[in-house]
Amino acid sequence: MRTVFYWIMKHIVVGPILLAIFRPWVVGLENVPKQGAVVLASNHLSFIDSIFLPLVVDRPVVFLAKSEYFTGKGLKGWATRVFFQAAGQLPIDRSGGKASEASLETGLRVLREGGILGIYPEGTRSPDARLYRGRTGVARMVLEAGVPVIPVAMLGTEKVMPIGTRLPRVRRIGIIIGRPLDFTRFEGMEGDRFVLRSVTDELVYELRALSGQQYVDVYASSVREQRAAQTR
């Protein structure tokens, strides 16, 4: 049922309207395999990244979204839940500890089933359109699943829907899909934190090359927390 709902929303209801309005241009779509498990690892500029990337890829793309999006009350909560289900997203608990392990297992399940998993190595949206240090969770997932990872650069989405806005601005966006990265040389080393950092940094380097973003060697979440504290 969920697959049918996703297909209808993507190809009949929401997808055609969004594609007609925002007219995204795409480079490298041929790099996404027609079948088999793969990770799409993207920079993260805006809330709408999780909407437009699945729209331009022929196969279903599953993103892991924070569970709060699926537990809201009332009409707004229902609408939000339906929207994220239509976008092919799965709820995860991001509180850390056992919750992080459960999130990892959710992503691995998608890959074991031969699906496409969308991941943001930065862990959260960039606060200022720069590219930030990657979290090693993506590397661990890629190594444990033994699947290729494809870097994806979203371009201009922060101008369509900046952080804090409720309604998007009509502008054209771009999506560059890079060539698959193969990390099988690190097979069985997903428990080595130095290997995880090396894999993550290599992936982020590819994202920087595709996107042309300025790189900042700190976590985006730390910058957002600092800015939030300054505004209190």
Kinemage of the C-alpha trace (Angstrom):
@kinemage 1
@onewidth
@group {chain A} dominant
@subgroup {mainchain}
@vectorlist {calphas} color= white
{ca met a 1} P 0.000 0.000 0.000
{ca arg a 2} L 2.764 2.424 0.895
{ca thr a 3} L 4.523 1.779 -2.432
{ca val a 4} L 1.321 2.415 -4.391
{ca phe a 5} L 0.658 5.641 -2.466
{ca tyr a 6} L 4.237 6.823 -3.111
{ca trp a 7} L 3.908 6.068 -6.839
{ca ile a 8} L 0.597 7.902 -7.171
{ca met a 9} L 1.844 10.990 -5.341
{ca lys a 10} L 5.136 11.053 -7.282
{ca his a 11} L 3.826 10.398 -10.791
{ca ile a 12} L 0.241 11.659 -10.772
{ca val a 13} L -0.590 14.076 -7.940
{ca val a 14} L 2.344 16.089 -6.545
{ca gly a 15} L 5.342 15.248 -8.709
{ca pro a 16} L 4.187 16.617 -12.077
{ca ile a 17} L 3.091 19.918 -10.492
{ca leu a 18} L 6.391 20.508 -8.684
{ca leu a 19} L 8.460 19.561 -11.722
{ca ala a 20} L 6.467 21.931 -13.925
{ca ile a 21} L 6.783 24.841 -11.481
{ca phe a 22} L 10.438 24.550 -10.463
{ca arg a 23} L 11.839 22.915 -13.654
{ca pro a 24} L 14.884 21.285 -12.018
{ca trp a 25} L 17.819 20.563 -14.301
{ca val a 26} L 19.692 17.329 -13.708
{ca val a 27} L 23.165 16.131 -14.694
{ca gly a 28} L 24.393 12.560 -14.226
{ca leu a 29} L 21.084 10.739 -13.825
{ca glu a 30} L 22.614 7.826 -15.728
{ca asn a 31} L 24.910 7.238 -12.732
{ca val a 32} L 21.998 5.882 -10.685
{ca pro a 33} L 21.806 2.111 -11.316
{ca lys a 34} L 18.569 0.693 -12.699
{ca gln a 35} L 18.521 -1.941 -9.975
{ca gly a 36} L 20.316 -2.969 -6.816
{ca ala a 37} L 21.007 -1.300 -3.489
{ca val a 38} L 22.797 2.044 -3.479
{ca val a 39} L 23.198 5.076 -1.216
{ca leu a 40} L 22.611 8.577 -2.545
{ca ala a 41} L 24.646 10.894 -0.314
{ca ser a 42} L 23.694 14.538 -0.789
{ca asn a 43} L 24.641 17.936 0.552
{ca his a 44} L 21.763 19.465 2.488
{ca leu a 45} L 20.729 23.050 1.859
{ca ser a 46} L 16.970 23.018 2.347
{ca phe a 47} L 13.953 21.086 3.559
{ca ile a 48} L 12.977 20.527 -0.085
{ca asp a 49} L 16.126 18.516 -0.902
{ca ser a 50} L 14.271 15.401 0.263
{ca ile a 51} L 11.451 16.210 -2.140
{ca phe a 52} L 13.211 17.041 -5.382
{ca leu a 53} L 15.894 14.357 -5.363
{ca pro a 54} L 13.317 11.515 -5.253
{ca leu a 55} L 11.272 13.281 -7.943
{ca val a 56} L 14.054 13.228 -10.527
{ca val a 57} L 15.224 9.664 -9.842
{ca asp a 58} L 13.141 6.999 -11.602
{ca arg a 59} L 13.382 4.491 -8.748
{ca pro a 60} L 11.906 5.092 -5.273
{ca val a 61} L 14.301 6.867 -2.904
{ca val a 62} L 13.882 6.419 0.853
{ca phe a 63} L 15.096 9.075 3.270
{ca leu a 64} L 15.247 8.708 7.046
{ca ala a 65} L 13.319 11.567 8.667
{ca lys a 66} L 13.058 12.507 12.342
{ca ser a 67} L 10.144 10.771 14.029
{ca glu a 68} L 8.531 14.049 15.129
{ca tyr a 69} L 7.290 14.537 11.583
{ca phe a 70} L 5.127 11.433 11.934
{ca thr a 71} L 3.659 11.944 15.416
{ca gly a 72} L 1.987 15.367 15.211
{ca lys a 73} L -1.585 15.838 16.391
{ca gly a 74} L -4.625 17.279 14.681
{ca leu a 75} L -5.052 18.275 11.050
{ca lys a 76} L -1.541 19.719 10.756
{ca gly a 77} L -0.007 16.546 12.194
{ca trp a 78} L -2.008 14.413 9.792
{ca ala a 79} L -1.036 16.553 6.801
{ca thr a 80} L 2.646 16.460 7.760
{ca arg a 81} L 2.562 12.694 8.203
{ca val a 82} L 0.869 12.165 4.829
{ca phe a 83} L 3.337 14.502 3.142
{ca phe a 84} L 6.385 12.657 4.446
{ca gln a 85} L 4.894 9.289 3.608
{ca ala a 86} L 4.237 10.559 0.090
{ca ala a 87} L 7.874 11.646 -0.122
{ca gly a 88} L 8.965 8.088 0.691
{ca gln a 89} L 10.473 8.909 4.078
{ca leu a 90} L 10.757 6.619 7.099
{ca pro a 91} L 10.644 7.823 10.719
{ca ile a 92} L 13.742 7.489 12.903
{ca asp a 93} L 14.584 8.504 16.467
{ca arg a 94} L 17.638 10.811 16.424
{ca ser a 95} L 18.109 11.030 20.197
{ca gly a 96} L 21.303 8.948 20.098
{ca gly a 97} L 22.421 5.731 21.808
{ca lys a 98} L 20.121 2.796 21.105
{ca ala a 99} L 17.997 5.078 18.929
{ca ser a 100} L 20.976 5.655 16.629
{ca glu a 101} L 21.516 1.907 16.320
{ca ala a 102} L 17.834 1.484 15.431
{ca ser a 103} L 18.175 4.191 12.779
{ca leu a 104} L 21.198 2.423 11.330
{ca glu a 105} L 19.260 -0.829 11.197
{ca thr a 106} L 16.353 0.912 9.423
{ca gly a 107} L 18.687 2.189 6.730
{ca leu a 108} L 20.383 -1.192 6.379
{ca arg a 109} L 17.000 -2.841 5.942
{ca val a 110} L 16.251 -0.601 2.962
{ca leu a 111} L 19.591 -1.559 1.420
{ca arg a 112} L 19.185 -5.272 2.119
{ca glu a 113} L 15.915 -5.114 0.214
{ca gly a 114} L 17.774 -3.714 -2.788
{ca gly a 115} L 16.470 -0.162 -2.449
{ca ile a 116} L 17.914 3.326 -2.749
{ca leu a 117} L 18.641 5.088 0.521
{ca gly a 118} L 19.068 8.859 0.620
{ca ile a 119} L 21.450 10.226 3.275
{ca tyr a 120} L 22.825 13.627 4.249
{ca pro a 121} L 26.418 13.141 5.463
{ca glu a 122} L 26.350 16.540 7.211
{ca gly a 123} L 23.557 15.245 9.442
{ca thr a 124} L 21.481 18.429 9.232
{ca arg a 125} L 20.834 21.359 6.913
{ca ser a 126} L 23.651 23.805 6.307
{ca pro a 127} L 22.961 27.041 8.205
{ca asp a 128} L 24.590 29.241 5.545
{ca ala a 129} L 24.862 27.273 2.273
{ca arg a 130} L 28.429 26.160 3.037
{ca leu a 131} L 29.442 22.489 3.173
{ca tyr a 132} L 30.192 21.128 6.632
{ca arg a 133} L 32.061 18.178 8.111
{ca gly a 134} L 30.430 14.807 7.498
{ca arg a 135} L 29.151 12.459 10.173
{ca thr a 136} L 30.627 8.965 9.999
{ca gly a 137} L 27.258 7.198 10.242
{ca val a 138} L 26.949 7.211 6.462
{ca ala a 139} L 30.333 5.493 6.118
{ca arg a 140} L 29.387 2.821 8.619
{ca met a 141} L 26.152 2.117 6.773
{ca val a 142} L 27.866 1.917 3.387
{ca leu a 143} L 30.576 -0.431 4.671
{ca glu a 144} L 28.180 -2.681 6.581
{ca ala a 145} L 25.858 -2.981 3.591
{ca gly a 146} L 28.710 -3.318 1.091
{ca val a 147} L 26.996 -1.050 -1.428
{ca pro a 148} L 28.225 1.799 -3.652
{ca val a 149} L 27.570 5.390 -2.619
{ca ile a 150} L 26.760 8.133 -5.123
{ca pro a 151} L 27.517 11.783 -4.245
{ca val a 152} L 24.745 14.224 -5.123
{ca ala a 153} L 24.936 18.020 -5.178
{ca met a 154} L 21.744 20.022 -4.709
{ca leu a 155} L 22.112 23.529 -6.126
{ca gly a 156} L 19.997 26.560 -5.281
{ca thr a 157} L 17.480 24.838 -3.025
{ca glu a 158} L 18.393 27.138 -0.119
{ca lys a 159} L 17.135 30.052 -2.221
{ca val a 160} L 13.835 28.314 -2.939
{ca met a 161} L 13.110 27.523 0.694
{ca pro a 162} L 15.561 29.040 3.200
{ca ile a 163} L 15.613 27.779 6.788
{ca gly a 164} L 12.713 29.260 8.732
{ca thr a 165} L 10.410 29.911 5.775
{ca arg a 166} L 7.064 28.186 5.330
{ca leu a 167} L 6.380 28.697 1.630
{ca pro a 168} L 8.819 28.085 -1.238
{ca arg a 169} L 9.909 30.739 -3.719
{ca val a 170} L 9.611 29.826 -7.369
{ca arg a 171} L 13.141 29.452 -8.731
{ca arg a 172} L 14.851 26.862 -10.846
{ca ile a 173} L 17.130 24.416 -9.013
{ca gly a 174} L 19.894 22.081 -10.129
{ca ile a 175} L 20.922 18.546 -9.224
{ca ile a 176} L 24.300 17.004 -10.104
{ca ile a 177} L 24.646 13.260 -9.591
{ca gly a 178} L 28.231 12.059 -9.454
{ca arg a 179} L 29.752 8.713 -10.306
{ca pro a 180} L 29.454 5.852 -7.782
{ca leu a 181} L 32.202 5.578 -5.183
{ca asp a 182} L 33.391 2.081 -4.318
{ca phe a 183} L 34.670 1.514 -0.783
{ca thr a 184} L 34.840 -2.293 -0.880
{ca arg a 185} L 38.586 -2.001 -0.161
{ca phe a 186} L 37.512 -1.326 3.436
{ca glu a 187} L 35.300 -4.407 3.703
{ca gly a 188} L 35.016 -5.646 7.285
{ca met a 189} L 36.512 -2.444 8.730
{ca glu a 190} L 33.288 -0.662 9.672
{ca gly a 191} L 34.371 -0.801 13.321
{ca asp a 192} L 37.543 1.219 12.704
{ca arg a 193} L 36.846 4.892 13.440
{ca phe a 194} L 39.836 6.030 11.367
{ca val a 195} L 38.507 4.172 8.340
{ca leu a 196} L 35.041 5.627 8.888
{ca arg a 197} L 36.491 9.136 9.026
{ca ser a 198} L 38.559 8.528 5.883
{ca val a 199} L 35.549 7.258 3.937
{ca thr a 200} L 33.395 10.148 5.137
{ca asp a 201} L 36.006 12.762 4.241
{ca glu a 202} L 36.473 11.275 0.771
{ca leu a 203} L 32.728 11.430 0.200
{ca val a 204} L 32.468 15.021 1.409
{ca tyr a 205} L 35.403 15.958 -0.831
{ca glu a 206} L 33.415 14.661 -3.805
{ca leu a 207} L 30.387 16.662 -2.682
{ca arg a 208} L 32.507 19.803 -2.513
{ca ala a 209} L 33.840 19.166 -6.026
{ca leu a 210} L 30.318 18.702 -7.422
{ca ser a 211} L 28.622 21.544 -5.569
{ca gly a 212} L 31.384 24.153 -5.566
{ca gln a 213} L 30.503 24.990 -1.958
{ca gln a 214} L 32.981 26.449 0.485
{ca tyr a 215} L 33.989 23.769 2.991
{ca val a 216} L 34.014 24.300 6.761
{ca asp a 217} L 35.697 21.629 8.904
{ca val a 218} L 33.197 21.693 11.766
{ca tyr a 219} L 29.798 20.070 12.209
{ca ala a 220} L 26.821 22.033 10.915
{ca ser a 221} L 24.843 21.153 14.043
{ca ser a 222} L 27.467 22.869 16.224
{ca val a 223} L 27.182 26.081 14.211
{ca arg a 224} L 23.384 26.010 14.389
{ca glu a 225} L 23.497 25.474 18.155
{ca gln a 226} L 25.907 28.372 18.623
{ca arg a 227} L 23.733 30.700 16.586
{ca ala a 228} L 20.612 29.629 18.448
{ca ala a 229} L 22.333 30.350 21.773
{ca gln a 230} L 23.346 33.829 20.595
{ca thr a 231} L 19.749 34.730 19.737
{ca arg a 232} L 18.305 33.768 23.120
